[in-house]
Amino acid sequence: MEQLKTIGRELAMGSQGGFGQSKEFLDLVKSIGEARSKAEEDRIVLHEIETLKRRISEPDIPKRKMKEYIIRLVYIEMLGHDASFGYIHAVKMTHDDTLLLKRTGYLAVTLFLNDDHDLIILIVNTIQKDLRSDNYLVVCAALNAVCRLINEETIPAMLPQVVDLLAHSKEAVRKKAIMALHRFYQKSPSSVSHLVSNFRKRLCDNDPGVMGATLCPLFDLITIEVHSYKDLVVSFVSILKQVAERRLPKSYDYHQMPAPFIQIRLLKILALLGSGDKQASENMYTVVGDIFRKCDSSSNIGNAVLYECVCCVSSIYPNPKLLEAAADVISRFLKSDSHNLKYMGIDSLGRLIKMSPEIAEQHQLAVIDCLEDPDDTLKRKTFELLYKMTKSSNVEVIVDRMIDYMISINDNHYKTDIASRCVELAEQFAPSNHWFILTMNKVFEHAGDLVNVKVAHNLMRLIAEGFGEDDDAADSQLRSSAVESYLHIIGEPKLPSVFLQVICWVLGEYGTADGKYSASYITGKLCDVAEACSNDETVKAYAVTALMKIYAFEIAAGRKVDMLHECQSLVEELSASHSTDLQQRAYELQAVICLDAHAVENIIPSDASCEDVEIDKNLSFLNSYVQQSMENGAQPYIPETQRSGMLDTNFRSQDQPEASLHGLRFEAYELPKPPVPSRIHTASLEPSTELVPASEPAYPKDTHQVATVPSVSDAGSSELKLRLDGVQRKWGRPAYSSSAPSPSSSTSQNTVNGVTQIDAAGSVISKAHKTNDSRKPRVEISPEKQKLAASLFGGSSQTEKRSTSASHKVTKAVSHAAGKSQAPKSAVVSNQVTVEKTIHQPPPDLLDLGEPAVPSTTPSVDPFKQLEGLLDPTQVSSTANHGAVGAATESPDIIALYGKTPASGHSSSAAISLPTNGDGVNFTAGLLDATLSTAHAGTTLPTQSIKGLNAKDSLEKDALVRQMGVTPSSQNPNLFRDLLS
């Protein structure tokens, strides 16, 4: 009577919108359930979303109403629509102190959010607070959220509290804490690796629920590392025995089966621990046998436990009694009318057949019935079983059934799998050569291009090698059967490309081997294949190679070769093909036909496709050639392992100083190193205001390189860079400061060696160089850019290469001139002592590789002599005769480099002063080298007469001067007449 009253009360509440929900929500559920189409359902849900958006944004919503709105949002999400506008309200509800609202909020949040959602950070503190709650229901709700929402980054914040909850007084909390730790292990195994002992302890918990929850993480741990848990076999067997004897409370029974899910998990664990371990398996025999006897097979859950027992028996060390019991269970499964039980029986039989093959013979009729069953899933599972139980006596039936099934299905993935299995079985258990060839033809014909290319290669190798029984007659019969079958099939339309490749290869190798078919007949068939597959270059390539083999075999046998007209047309067509591969094959065919029999027999021997090719990796046949080349002066080969660290000068010839500038460089790329401090005489680094007459060096014409003169606008950004590979870095460009000029830097007249010189204003030089330095910040090229430039152009840029080459030549001339002169050098130094007072050295960079020198005598070690090896012998001899030169004497070489013609070696030794404009700035220096620093503009340079300039060159130089704002008429006309005439 009380039950009837309760049911009546619930029905009355439902009719009035009971169970805590309004009638509006129940109408929503009802209308969606009665929707006749997806479009109508979407319309209803979209209307509900608009309603919830409007209501949920209202102020002061009662908690009971908000709880219903959250539930309606959950329902909308379940139907596949977006309810993200209400996520924040679900997060707010988790902060509520009311248990019902908090649990509703946690439920909604776990359904709405994932572990990497942006709102997770808002509930971390709430979860931590709830894990410390005195109400175990709140703790359980928080643990549920932990399992769902905590990610790898937030695990450390939750881990200590979850570990503390393993000792909670409530079994529900301990169980959920185990589940949370298992989840942590799945997300980040390293975070809980030190807590594995807690799982072992909880295995002995008084509550069966906690013990059952512990089996899940232990199963994962045992799957990864079995040997570490062998000591738990006795414990697992004891637990399983107690469960099977119904010692657990009745609340754990399911359909009168005692804790079936715990039994299944324990059987899985025992199967892992007993695999290949006889001692561990012996402890399991008794309890597994008891389950076989006591388990009820009248229910699905009982059959599930029996199936797991069969899987366990097939994994542990075999026992005859258990195998018999498993066979009886399989027999019941196969004889059942349920497709599910038949599927379980076929799967169990496939597992057990590895240990006891005779069991399958007892159930042949049942297996055949499953093959004819309309259930496609059961049929596929049966084919897997047949594949495992195939042998030479039943291979024909099984393979024929598999091919018939392959033809009937449209699933390309499974068709590929069936085809590969048919090929494998045919190769292993073929009863005859004829059957093998016919079977392979069926597979290729019906599976088409779904057949793996490896299958085709294996087939060709098998035909070439035979069956490996040293029976030449059987191998010849196999090849003859293949040729006959392929000639019969080759005329069929729409053959797969892979199959045609196999056909062409077999016909080319063995088409005329037995003499049954003539060469003209086989070649005609191959030409037909090539013409039919005009768009398939691979098949055409196979066909042309097959033609070449047939003609080669005919020539080697001494028979006359008569190429068919269609074959000639095919070869001519392929000779002009866009495919280089087809072209090469066609030309090779034409070349082979023209050879004699002995040469052809050596090039393409008969039936030698499987012979090993000996490869001389040391290339010993080239030893005589290498020896002869080295005797003629060739350089020996340097292994790659010995090239690293070698200087560029090791590869450079003394007679050809420019030979390695454009060659390969093998040293590794490095970051620019700071300069090595050295004391270099300032006379070679700083421009002198003195004019020193000196004889000019005679440079050979073949060593000059005409460099492009960059524009004036690039003068501030471009720099001349020296090539310093293998040379001690003691060179650098001069530096100037903007300090006040010294008295000696003002305009004056000095007489050196009887020659009068006008000294330009030093203040102009300092001012010009200050402006230039402000425009040119220090730029360091990154190693990546250097490497990329070297890969593409052999250097940073072409302009830099040319500048480097030119500056390298100038440097060599200056070094020898300065090294040979001593008396004039002292005069230059005396003049530079005053200039040095105004010099302020900038920070060192890639080109500032020296340091300012103080007035002193000749250095103890002459740094210029270290570079003498870089000069040509002709240059050394020429520089030995001319007079002492200061730092300013490098201008004659600059004129020779940047002029249109090489400098003459017979110029006058008289020095003249270059003209300047009203401000004292020498614009002629821009004509000589626009990339030089403007600090050199005020220096006086001796010139040399240039012969052989034509009118066009003179006009170009005159135009350049006019662009710079200086006309020849406004300056010294004699100077420009000397330079440009």
GUBA-732298 format. One line per field, with one value per residue (C-alpha): residue number from 1; x, y, z. Coordinates in steps of 0.2 Angstrom, whole numbers. Each point is the difference from the previous one (the first is absolute). Layout:
REM GUBA-732298
pos [NUM;...] $
east [X;...] $
north [Y;...] $
up [Z;...] $
END
This chain:
REM GUBA-732298
pos [1;2;3;4;5;6;7;8;9;10;11;12;13;14;15;16;17;18;19;20;21;22;23;24;25;26;27;28;29;30;31;32;33;34;35;36;37;38;39;40;41;42;43;44;45;46;47;48;49;50;51;52;53;54;55;56;57;58;59;60;61;62;63;64;65;66;67;68;69;70;71;72;73;74;75;76;77;78;79;80;81;82;83;84;85;86;87;88;89;90;91;92;93;94;95;96;97;98;99;100;101;102;103;104;105;106;107;108;109;110;111;112;113;114;115;116;117;118;119;120;121;122;123;124;125;126;127;128;129;130;131;132;133;134;135;136;137;138;139;140;141;142;143;144;145;146;147;148;149;150;151;152;153;154;155;156;157;158;159;160;161;162;163;164;165;166;167;168;169;170;171;172;173;174;175;176;177;178;179;180;181;182;183;184;185;186;187;188;189;190;191;192;193;194;195;196;197;198;199;200;201;202;203;204;205;206;207;208;209;210;211;212;213;214;215;216;217;218;219;220;221;222;223;224;225;226;227;228;229;230;231;232;233;234;235;236;237;238;239;240;241;242;243;244;245;246;247;248;249;250;251;252;253;254;255;256;257;258;259;260;261;262;263;264;265;266;267;268;269;270;271;272;273;274;275;276;277;278;279;280;281;282;283;284;285;286;287;288;289;290;291;292;293;294;295;296;297;298;299;300;301;302;303;304;305;306;307;308;309;310;311;312;313;314;315;316;317;318;319;320;321;322;323;324;325;326;327;328;329;330;331;332;333;334;335;336;337;338;339;340;341;342;343;344;345;346;347;348;349;350;351;352;353;354;355;356;357;358;359;360;361;362;363;364;365;366;367;368;369;370;371;372;373;374;375;376;377;378;379;380;381;382;383;384;385;386;387;388;389;390;391;392;393;394;395;396;397;398;399;400;401;402;403;404;405;406;407;408;409;410;411;412;413;414;415;416;417;418;419;420;421;422;423;424;425;426;427;428;429;430;431;432;433;434;435;436;437;438;439;440;441;442;443;444;445;446;447;448;449;450;451;452;453;454;455;456;457;458;459;460;461;462;463;464;465;466;467;468;469;470;471;472;473;474;475;476;477;478;479;480;481;482;483;484;485;486;487;488;489;490;491;492;493;494;495;496;497;498;499;500;501;502;503;504;505;506;507;508;509;510;511;512;513;514;515;516;517;518;519;520;521;522;523;524;525;526;527;528;529;530;531;532;533;534;535;536;537;538;539;540;541;542;543;544;545;546;547;548;549;550;551;552;553;554;555;556;557;558;559;560;561;562;563;564;565;566;567;568;569;570;571;572;573;574;575;576;577;578;579;580;581;582;583;584;585;586;587;588;589;590;591;592;593;594;595;596;597;598;599;600;601;602;603;604;605;606;607;608;609;610;611;612;613;614;615;616;617;618;619;620;621;622;623;624;625;626;627;628;629;630;631;632;633;634;635;636;637;638;639;640;641;642;643;644;645;646;647;648;649;650;651;652;653;654;655;656;657;658;659;660;661;662;663;664;665;666;667;668;669;670;671;672;673;674;675;676;677;678;679;680;681;682;683;684;685;686;687;688;689;690;691;692;693;694;695;696;697;698;699;700;701;702;703;704;705;706;707;708;709;710;711;712;713;714;715;716;717;718;719;720;721;722;723;724;725;726;727;728;729;730;731;732;733;734;735;736;737;738;739;740;741;742;743;744;745;746;747;748;749;750;751;752;753;754;755;756;757;758;759;760;761;762;763;764;765;766;767;768;769;770;771;772;773;774;775;776;777;778;779;780;781;782;783;784;785;786;787;788;789;790;791;792;793;794;795;796;797;798;799;800;801;802;803;804;805;806;807;808;809;810;811;812;813;814;815;816;817;818;819;820;821;822;823;824;825;826;827;828;829;830;831;832;833;834;835;836;837;838;839;840;841;842;843;844;845;846;847;848;849;850;851;852;853;854;855;856;857;858;859;860;861;862;863;864;865;866;867;868;869;870;871;872;873;874;875;876;877;878;879;880;881;882;883;884;885;886;887;888;889;890;891;892;893;894;895;896;897;898;899;900;901;902;903;904;905;906;907;908;909;910;911;912;913;914;915;916;917;918;919;920;921;922;923;924;925;926;927;928;929;930;931;932;933;934;935;936;937;938;939;940;941;942;943;944;945;946;947;948;949;950;951;952;953;954;955;956;957;958;959;960;961;962;963;964;965;966;967;968;969;970;971;972;973;974;975;976;977;978;979;980;981] $
east [0;14;8;-16;-1;18;-3;-15;9;14;-13;-9;17;4;-17;4;18;6;18;5;-2;-13;-14;9;15;-10;-10;17;5;-16;0;17;-5;-15;10;-2;16;17;-5;-15;11;13;-13;-6;17;5;-16;5;18;-7;-12;14;12;-13;-5;18;5;-13;5;-4;-5;-6;12;-13;-4;19;2;-14;8;17;-9;-9;17;7;-15;4;19;-6;-10;16;-3;11;-4;17;-9;-5;17;4;-16;4;17;-8;-12;15;4;-18;0;-16;4;-14;6;18;-2;-10;13;14;-11;-2;18;6;-11;3;19;15;17;7;-14;3;-12;9;10;-15;-5;17;-1;-18;5;14;-12;-13;13;2;-18;-8;-14;5;-13;9;17;-7;-7;17;9;-12;5;19;-1;-8;7;18;14;18;5;-13;4;13;-12;-13;12;3;-18;-5;13;-6;-18;6;-1;-17;-13;-13;3;-8;13;14;-7;-1;17;7;-9;8;17;-3;-5;16;10;-8;3;18;7;16;-11;-6;14;5;-18;-1;2;-17;-8;7;-6;-18;-1;-2;-14;-14;-13;-2;-4;17;9;-9;4;19;0;-2;17;9;-6;8;16;1;-3;16;11;-5;15;-2;-17;4;-1;-19;-5;-5;-10;-9;-4;-6;-12;-7;-3;-10;-10;-4;-5;-13;9;-4;-16;-15;0;14;-10;-6;-12;4;18;12;9;2;10;12;2;3;13;9;0;8;14;3;2;14;9;-1;5;15;2;-3;2;-12;-12;-1;-7;-14;-6;-11;-10;-2;-7;-12;-7;-2;-11;-10;-3;-18;0;-19;4;10;11;3;6;11;9;2;7;13;4;3;11;10;2;7;13;7;11;-12;-9;-9;-15;-2;1;-14;-11;4;-4;-17;-4;5;-12;-14;3;1;-16;-10;-13;7;12;9;4;5;12;7;2;9;12;3;4;12;9;0;5;18;2;-11;-2;-11;-14;-4;-3;-14;-10;2;-18;-4;14;-8;-17;8;7;-17;-8;-7;8;15;9;-1;6;15;5;-2;12;13;-2;2;15;8;-5;5;12;4;-15;-13;9;-10;-17;4;9;-14;-13;10;2;-19;-3;12;-9;-17;5;3;11;17;9;-6;2;18;2;-8;10;17;-6;-4;17;8;-9;2;19;1;-12;-2;-3;5;8;-15;-11;12;0;-19;-2;11;-8;-17;7;8;-15;-13;9;8;11;-4;13;15;15;11;-12;4;19;-2;-9;13;14;-9;-2;19;6;-12;-6;18;0;14;-12;4;-14;-13;6;0;-18;-5;7;-8;-17;2;4;-15;-12;7;-1;-18;-5;10;-14;-13;-5;3;14;8;16;9;-6;6;17;2;-6;13;14;-5;-2;17;9;-8;-11;12;9;-8;-1;-19;-3;10;8;-11;-16;6;6;-16;-10;12;-2;-19;1;11;-12;-15;8;5;-2;9;18;5;-9;8;17;-2;-6;15;12;-8;2;18;2;-8;10;16;-4;-3;17;9;-7;6;-17;-4;-10;-14;-8;-19;-6;-11;16;10;-14;-1;19;0;-14;8;16;-8;-10;0;4;19;-2;-10;13;14;-8;-4;18;7;-11;6;18;-2;-6;15;12;8;-6;15;-3;-19;3;11;-12;-16;3;-14;-10;11;-13;3;19;9;9;18;3;18;-2;18;0;16;-1;4;17;10;-8;2;19;3;-9;10;16;-5;-2;-17;-4;-4;-18;-3;-13;-14;4;17;-6;-8;12;11;5;-5;18;3;-10;7;14;14;-1;-18;-5;-18;-3;-9;-11;-14;3;-8;4;0;3;-15;-9;4;-5;11;14;6;16;17;9;16;12;0;10;-12;8;-8;-18;-2;0;15;0;18;4;13;6;2;1;-16;-1;-3;-15;-3;-16;-8;0;-11;-18;-12;-12;-16;0;-15;-10;4;-16;6;16;-6;-7;13;17;15;3;16;1;9;-1;15;9;3;-12;10;-8;-13;-7;6;-12;-2;-8;-8;11;9;13;18;11;9;-16;-4;5;18;14;13;15;5;13;0;-19;-12;-17;-15;-7;-19;-9;-1;-16;-9;6;-6;-17;-2;4;-11;-15;5;1;-17;-8;9;-5;9;-9;4;-6;-8;7;-17;1;18;-4;-15;10;14;-12;-8;14;16;1;-10;-3;9;4;9;10;6;4;9;10;5;5;10;11;2;4;14;8;-1;7;16;2;-1;11;14;1;7;6;-15;-10;7;-4;-18;-1;7;-15;-13;5;-10;-15;0;-4;-17;-4;-14;-1;-17;-6;9;-11;3;12;8;12;15;3;8;19;10;15;14;14;-2;-10;11;-11;-5;-18;1;12;-13;-10;14;-5;-17;9;4;19;-2;-7;14;13;-8;-2;18;6;-12;3;-7;-19;-11;-17;-7;10;-14;-9;9;-7;-17;1;5;-14;-14;6;-6;17;14;13;16;16;11;-9;10;5;-4;-14;-13;-12;-19;-11;-13;-15;-2;-3;15;-9;7;-13;11;1;-18;5;13;-10;-17;0;15;-3;-2;14;12;-7;13;15;12;3;14;-7;6;-3;-14;2;-12;-16;-12;-13;-14;9;5;-18;-6;13;-4;-19;4;10;-14;-13;11;-2;18;5;17;0;-3;15;17;-1;17;-5;-15;9;13;-14;-12;11] $
north [0;12;-4;5;16;4;-3;10;15;-1;-1;16;9;-5;7;16;2;-10;-7;17;6;12;-5;10;-11;-16;8;3;-18;-6;12;-6;-18;2;10;-8;6;6;18;1;-6;13;14;-5;0;16;8;-7;7;17;-1;-6;14;13;-8;-4;18;6;7;-9;-17;-12;-14;-13;8;1;-18;-4;11;-9;-17;7;5;-17;-7;12;-5;-19;4;7;19;13;6;8;16;-9;-8;14;-2;-19;5;12;-13;-11;14;-1;-7;-10;-18;-3;16;-4;-18;7;12;-13;-11;14;5;-18;-1;17;2;-10;0;14;12;18;-1;-14;12;8;-17;-6;9;-5;-19;2;7;-13;-14;6;0;-9;-6;-15;3;16;-9;-13;14;8;-16;-3;17;-4;-16;10;17;0;1;-4;18;0;-18;6;12;-14;-15;2;2;-15;-11;5;-5;-18;-2;8;-9;-1;-14;11;13;-13;-8;17;5;-16;4;18;-7;-12;15;9;-15;0;18;1;-16;8;11;-16;-12;2;-5;-17;-8;8;-10;-16;5;4;-17;-6;12;-6;7;-11;16;8;-17;-1;18;-4;-14;13;9;-16;-7;14;-1;-19;2;11;-9;-18;-6;13;-7;-19;0;5;-16;-8;15;1;-19;2;15;-9;-16;10;9;-17;-7;14;7;18;9;-3;17;-4;-14;3;-11;-13;1;4;17;-5;16;-3;-18;6;12;-13;-12;12;4;-19;-2;13;-7;-18;2;-11;-3;-18;3;15;-9;-15;11;5;-17;-4;16;1;-18;5;15;-12;-12;13;13;2;0;5;18;12;5;-18;-3;15;-7;-17;9;9;-17;-7;15;-3;-18;4;12;-10;-15;-14;-12;-15;0;19;-2;-13;11;15;-11;-5;19;4;-14;7;17;-6;-10;15;9;17;8;8;-17;-7;15;-3;-19;4;13;-13;-14;12;3;-19;-7;6;-12;-14;-1;-15;9;9;-16;-5;16;0;0;14;10;-3;5;17;2;-1;11;17;9;9;2;-18;-5;11;-7;-18;5;5;-17;-9;10;-7;-18;-1;-14;-9;-11;13;15;-1;0;14;11;-2;5;15;6;-2;10;13;2;2;14;19;4;4;-1;-17;-5;4;-10;-15;1;1;-16;-9;3;-5;-16;-4;2;-11;-14;-1;-18;3;13;1;4;12;10;0;5;15;5;0;11;13;0;3;10;11;14;-3;-14;6;3;-12;-14;2;1;-16;-9;5;-6;-16;-4;4;-10;-14;-9;-3;-19;0;-8;9;-10;7;17;0;-7;14;13;-8;0;18;5;-10;7;18;-1;-6;14;14;4;3;19;10;-10;8;9;-11;-16;7;3;-18;-6;10;-5;-19;1;9;-12;-17;4;-10;-11;-16;3;-2;18;10;17;9;-6;5;17;3;-3;11;14;-2;2;16;8;-5;9;16;10;-12;3;-14;-13;7;-1;-18;-4;9;-9;-17;3;4;-17;-10;8;-3;-18;-2;8;-10;-16;5;2;14;14;8;14;2;16;4;-3;12;13;-2;2;15;8;-3;7;17;-3;14;-14;-2;-17;-6;9;-9;-17;3;5;-14;-12;8;-2;-18;-6;7;-10;-17;-16;-1;18;-3;-16;9;15;-9;-18;-12;-5;11;11;-8;-1;11;15;3;18;6;13;5;3;-9;0;18;-2;0;16;9;-6;7;16;3;-3;13;13;-2;3;-15;-2;7;-9;10;-4;8;16;8;13;1;18;6;4;-19;-2;16;0;12;4;3;10;2;-18;-4;16;-9;-18;-10;3;-13;9;1;16;10;15;15;0;16;6;-5;15;4;15;5;15;14;4;-14;3;19;12;11;18;-2;-3;-13;-4;-18;-11;-9;-19;-9;-12;-13;3;-17;4;15;0;13;4;9;18;1;16;14;-3;-17;7;1;-17;-11;-4;-9;-16;-10;-18;-6;-19;-7;17;7;14;16;11;13;16;17;8;19;11;17;8;17;0;1;13;-12;-5;17;6;1;-4;-14;-5;-18;-6;17;-1;13;-6;9;-7;0;6;-14;7;-4;-18;-2;8;-11;-16;4;2;-16;-10;7;-7;-17;-10;-16;-14;-18;-13;-15;-17;-6;14;-4;-18;4;12;-13;-13;11;11;-6;15;15;8;2;18;-5;-13;12;13;-13;-5;17;5;-16;5;18;-7;-11;15;11;-14;-2;18;4;-15;5;19;6;18;7;-9;10;16;-5;-5;17;8;-12;3;16;-8;-14;11;4;-18;-9;-18;-7;-17;-14;-9;-12;12;9;-14;11;12;18;0;12;8;-12;-8;-15;-14;-15;-12;8;-5;3;-14;-12;4;-1;-18;6;11;-7;-2;13;12;-4;4;16;7;-3;14;14;13;2;3;6;-4;11;-9;-13;12;-5;-18;7;10;-16;-10;13;6;-7;-7;-7;11;2;-5;13;16;15;1;18;3;14;7;-4;15;5;11;15;-10;-10;-16;-10;-6;-9;-13;-4;-3;-13;-9;5;-13;6;10;19;1;-3;14;13;-11;3;-14;-3;-5;-10;3;-11;-4;-7;9;2;15;-10;-3;18;6;-12;6;18;-3;-8;15;12;-10;3;19;3;5;-2;18;5;-10;-3;-4;-8;-13;-5;0;-12;-11;-1;3] $
up [0;4;-17;-9;10;-5;-19;1;8;-14;-14;7;2;-18;-7;9;-6;15;4;3;-18;-8;-12;-13;0;-1;-15;-8;2;-6;-16;-5;2;-11;-14;-17;-8;5;-7;12;15;-4;-1;17;8;-8;7;17;-1;-4;15;12;-6;5;16;6;-1;11;17;16;-7;14;3;-4;-17;-4;4;-12;-13;2;-3;-15;-7;3;-10;-14;0;-1;-16;-8;1;8;17;4;5;16;5;12;9;3;7;12;6;5;13;8;18;-3;-3;-14;-10;2;-6;-15;-4;1;-11;-13;0;-3;-15;-7;2;-4;9;-11;1;5;14;9;10;8;8;6;17;2;-3;13;13;-3;2;18;3;15;-11;-9;-14;-4;0;-12;-12;0;-3;-15;-7;3;-11;-14;0;8;-13;1;6;14;7;12;8;3;3;19;5;-11;8;17;-4;-2;18;1;11;-13;-13;-14;2;1;-16;-9;6;-8;-16;0;2;-14;-11;6;-6;-17;-3;8;6;7;12;9;-2;18;5;-7;17;5;-13;8;17;-6;-8;18;4;11;-13;-16;-10;4;-3;-17;-5;4;-13;-14;3;4;-16;-10;11;-3;-19;-1;12;4;10;14;5;0;19;-1;-9;17;5;-16;0;18;-4;-15;10;14;-14;-8;16;3;15;-6;6;-11;-6;-11;-9;-18;-7;13;-4;14;-4;-19;-5;14;-6;-18;5;11;-14;-12;13;3;-19;-1;16;-6;-18;-2;18;5;19;0;-11;12;13;-11;-6;14;1;-19;0;14;-10;-15;10;11;-13;-7;-19;-1;1;-10;15;4;-18;1;15;-9;-15;11;7;-17;-4;16;-4;-17;8;15;-1;-7;10;-8;12;-3;-18;-1;11;-12;-15;8;2;-18;-6;10;-7;-18;1;7;-10;6;-12;14;8;-17;-2;17;-5;-16;9;15;-13;-9;17;5;-17;3;15;-6;-19;1;8;-16;-9;12;-5;-18;-4;12;-8;-17;6;6;-17;-8;13;-7;15;-8;16;4;-17;1;17;-7;-14;13;8;-17;-3;16;-3;-18;-6;-16;0;2;-8;-17;9;11;-13;-12;13;5;-19;-2;15;-6;-16;9;11;-3;15;-8;17;4;-19;1;16;-7;-16;10;10;-16;-7;16;1;-18;2;15;-4;-19;-5;-18;-11;-11;15;6;-16;-2;18;-2;-16;8;15;-12;-12;13;14;-13;5;18;0;9;-11;11;-5;-18;4;10;-14;-12;11;4;-19;-3;15;0;15;7;-2;-13;-12;-17;-9;13;-2;-19;1;12;-12;-15;9;4;-18;-7;12;-2;-19;2;12;-9;-12;13;3;15;8;15;-2;13;-9;-17;8;5;-17;-9;11;-1;-19;-2;11;-5;-15;-12;13;-4;-19;-1;-5;-13;4;-12;8;17;-6;-9;17;9;-13;2;19;-2;-12;11;15;-9;16;12;-2;13;-11;-16;9;5;-18;-8;11;-3;-19;3;9;-13;-14;11;2;-18;-5;14;-8;-17;-8;-11;7;-10;9;-3;-8;15;11;-10;1;19;2;-11;10;17;-7;0;16;13;13;1;7;-16;-11;8;-1;-19;-4;10;-10;-16;6;5;-17;-8;11;-4;9;12;6;2;10;12;2;2;5;-2;16;11;9;17;-1;13;-8;7;4;2;13;0;-19;-2;-19;1;9;-16;-6;16;1;-18;4;16;-10;-12;14;7;18;11;7;17;10;7;18;-3;-8;15;8;-15;-6;-16;-4;-1;-16;-8;-12;2;-19;0;16;-6;-4;17;0;-9;5;13;18;13;16;12;2;16;9;-3;13;9;-8;7;7;-9;-2;-18;-7;-3;-16;-9;7;0;-15;-1;-4;-8;-18;-2;-17;-3;-15;-4;1;-17;2;-13;-11;4;18;-1;2;-5;14;-1;7;12;0;12;9;5;7;17;2;-10;6;-7;9;0;-2;15;-1;7;4;17;2;2;-13;2;-7;8;12;3;13;-1;13;-4;-13;5;-7;-11;-9;-6;-18;-2;-12;4;-10;-1;-11;-9;-5;6;7;6;16;1;15;13;7;-16;0;18;-3;-16;9;15;-12;-9;17;5;-16;2;15;4;-9;4;-12;8;-3;-7;-13;-4;-3;-11;-10;-2;-5;-13;-7;8;12;7;-16;-17;3;16;-9;-13;14;10;-15;-4;18;1;-14;7;17;-8;-9;15;12;-11;-3;18;5;-12;5;16;-2;-8;13;14;-9;-1;18;5;-9;7;18;0;-9;13;14;-8;-3;10;-4;-2;7;-10;-13;-14;-9;15;2;6;13;-1;0;10;-8;1;-10;-11;9;6;-11;-16;-3;-18;-3;6;-16;-12;-5;-7;-13;-18;-4;-13;13;12;-13;-6;18;4;-11;4;13;18;0;14;4;-14;-14;-2;-12;-15;1;4;-16;-9;7;-3;-17;-16;-5;10;7;-9;8;-8;7;6;18;2;13;-2;12;-3;-1;12;0;11;16;-2;-5;-14;-12;-11;13;-3;-18;5;13;6;13;9;16;-2;13;-15;-10;7;-3;-14;-11;-13;-17;-15;-18;-8;-18;-13;6;-14;-3;7;17;1;-2;13;13;-5;3;17;5;-6;10;15;-3;-6;-17;-7;-5;18;7;-6;-19;0;12;-9;-16;7;8;-15;-16] $
END
